[in-house]
Amino acid sequence: MKDSFKTLKFRIRKKKAIVGVIGLGYVGLPIAVECARKGFPVYGFEVNKQKINFLMQRRKSYIVDVSSVVVKRLVTQGCFIATNNFHFLRRVDVVVICVPTPWSKTGQPDISRILEVRDTLLKYIKKSTLIILESTTYPGTTSEVFLPPFLKRGFTVGKNLFLCFSPERIDPANFKYPFPSIPKIVGGVTKKCLSLGIAFYQEVVKEVLGVSSTITAETVKLLENTFRLINIGFINEFAMLCEKLGVNVWEVIKAASTKPFGFMPFYPGPGIGGECIPADPQYLAWKARTLGFEPRMIDTASRINFSMPEYIIERIQKLLNRFGRCVKGAKILIVGVAYKKDVSDIRESPVLEVMRRLMKLKAILSYVDPYVDKITLEGKVYRSIKGIVSFAKYDLVVICTNHTIFDYRKIRETAKIIFDTRGVFTERYPSVEIL
């Protein structure tokens, strides 16, 4: 009888295993492309036809972390195929799942995309397949929710089905730490599952660390992002205190950062955004409550972070009043609407909430963001200013996303009043208010 474990491990080591990456977003596309670069034949499964067309017809990347030159070469050589035809899963030996897991509006974890993928895999995958879940979820999902239907279908985990969880750690637009340079954490349902998961990632990234279980690996991811949530919440509150003290928070952070131990700098801003930081700690908090544990630190940090747009509005009102203006009727230019610099992602961007509040106060709004062509707020479509921006014609310029491409010297020299929420200007100028 064929030993599925040994056969699959051999195919992985020899780069003969066919890899399928489900979800070609900020996480999935870099993984798929890197696997293809390292010699694996790769199918990228994506329901968004525009993304497939971008990759297969235009042969270009839509993500800053992935080179269009590399995409063109891999697609041309047939090493990487993007498709919405899930029948191709029948050919795949290794499946990596990278679908979104947002926090629902009802205050519950939304793992519906994971469950959809699970049901699709039940239809198509062959036995002796390695499945790796990378989508962030609450502890216990892999073994308690994802696995049971496979067991009912006759799969035996550790023998003809191998299941792992490996938390994604990709930081969009962080060129200092590209995907293959970031250590990979892997947890398996069984020892053989773990062995195959480690073997696979060792062919793709520089360093792999195995942990004792899938629930441990799931919790690692939540710790990482909850750590960020809490520290961002603290520094946002600290920035509010510094404003009361009349102290420059950016100067304080810079000075404290000279300490070679016991301090790690975090930076204030208009709030938290993106897919991870707003949602991931809530998964942990939700799970904690099901166990009768109240996660007070998470709740406090979340409240502070989600209150930042309101605080930004208060500061804008005070600033305009100081110059004899009010928000109503003021021409305000928002510089940057993405949730972080140098990306096009506006998911959960706190800037959008700042703009909604300014709309309610009857401000005349415009925005400029070279990465985001248009946004829709309260049914109204706003388009980014193209070409040369005349900062002088606005009553107030608010720097909300500190994209590298902006000419901040020009902004400082030409804008009437500036409110900098991102620490672009760490020194005070007559026309510049800093967070």
C-alpha positions, 0 to 999 in steps of 0.5 A: 500500500502506498505511503501517502506521507512519504510520497507527498513529502518526496514530491514536496522536496523534489518540487513536483507537488502542485500547489494551489493558493486560494485567495489572491489578495495581499497574502495569497498572491505573494505566497503563490508567486513565491512558491512559483519562483521557488519551482513549484507549479502553482494554481491561484484560485480567485473568485474576482475575475478582474484580478484573474484578468490582471494576472493572466491577460495583462500579466501584471501585479495589482499588489505593490509587494509583487513585481509585475516583471516576475508575474509576467515571467511566471505566467508566460512560462506556465509556472503560475496560473490564476483561475476561478475554475475550482475543478483544478483542485483535483490536480493539487497536492498542497492547498494554502488558504488565504481568504478574508475573515472580517469581523462581522457587523453583528460583533461575531467572527465571520469565517464564512469564506473559510467554510465555503473553501472547506466545502469546495475542497470536500468536492474536489480534492483527492486523498493525500493532500496537504491543506494549510489554513493561513486565514486568521481565525479564533483558536480551535477553528482548524481542528474543531470546525474545519476538520470534522467534515473531512473525517465524515467523508472518509479522510483519515487525518495524518494518513491520507489528509494532512492539515496545518495552520500557519499564521500569515505574517505579510506586512503590505508595502514593507520592503524591509521584510518581504514574505520569504524573509519572515519566519513561518510558524506551523502547527499540525493536527498530527506529527505527520501533518506538522512534518509535511507543513514544515517541509513545504515551507522550508522550500519557500521561506528562509526559516520555519518554526513548528509549534505543538498544535494548530490551536497554538499556531492560531493563538500566535497570530492573535497574540501578535496583532493584539500586542499591536492593538494594545500598544497602538491604543496606549500611544494614542492615549499618550498622544492625547495626554501630551497634547494636554501637557503641551508636549510634542509626542513625536519628540518624546517617542524619538527620545525614548527610542534611544533606549536599547532595551525595554522600549519599542516605539509605536506611533499615534495616528487617526485610528486603526485600519486594514484587515488585521488590527481591527478584527484579529484581537476581536477574534481573541476577545470573542473566544475569551468570552466563550470561556468566561474570561473578560479581556479587559485590556483588549476592550480598553485598547479597542475603545481608544483606537476606535475613538481616534476619528472623533478626537481628530475632529475635535482637534480640527475644530479647535484648530480652525477656531484658532484661525477664526474659522469653523468646520461648516463651509471650510474647504478641507483637503484630506491627504491620503485615505488608505489605512497605511502608507504606500498601499491602496487598501482602504478596508477599515481605514479610519480616514473614511470615518474622519471624512464622514464626520466632516461631511456631517459638519458640512465641510467642503471635502476633497482628497488626494491619494495616488493609490485610491482613485475614488471612494464612496461615502454616504452615497457620495462619490469622491475622486482623488485629485489628479496632477498638481495640487494647489494646497493654498486654496484650502482652508485646512490640509489634513495629513491622514496617510503619510504616503512616501510619494507626497511632497511634504515640503511643498505642502508645508510651504504652500498650505495655509493650515496643516494638521499632521496626524502621522508625524510627518512634521515632528517639529512645530511650524507656525502653520502646522498642528501635529497630533 
